[in-house]
Amino acid sequence: MSIESNSTAGVADDAGLVEQKILDYLTTRLKAEIEPSQDIFAKGLVTSIFAMELVVYLEGSFNIEIIGSNLRLENFVSVDAMVDLVTRLQGDN
């Protein structure tokens, strides 16, 4: 039972670290405070060119490859969506 508990806690810790790293990056690059659930495209904070920068940033920072069906806009609309994408792709490795 404790192994399962520790495993779940590790995933939550990892997701929290991923979230903080993405928030730090976006806050620095966009010079704006971002909420994890905020749609950064609807707020006009992000252009399509910056979206490609996000892909490169996420791949390099989290040692993942974002290809094919993972390149959908819905995976990048918010920090929450990006955290879900990163943790899912890291779990696939």
Buried (B, 14 or more C-beta within 10 A) or exposed (E): EEEEEEEEEEEEEBBEEBBEBBBEBBEEBBEEEBEBEBEBBEEEBBEEEBBEEBBEBBBEEBEBEBEEEBEEEEBBBBBBBBBBBBBEBBEEE
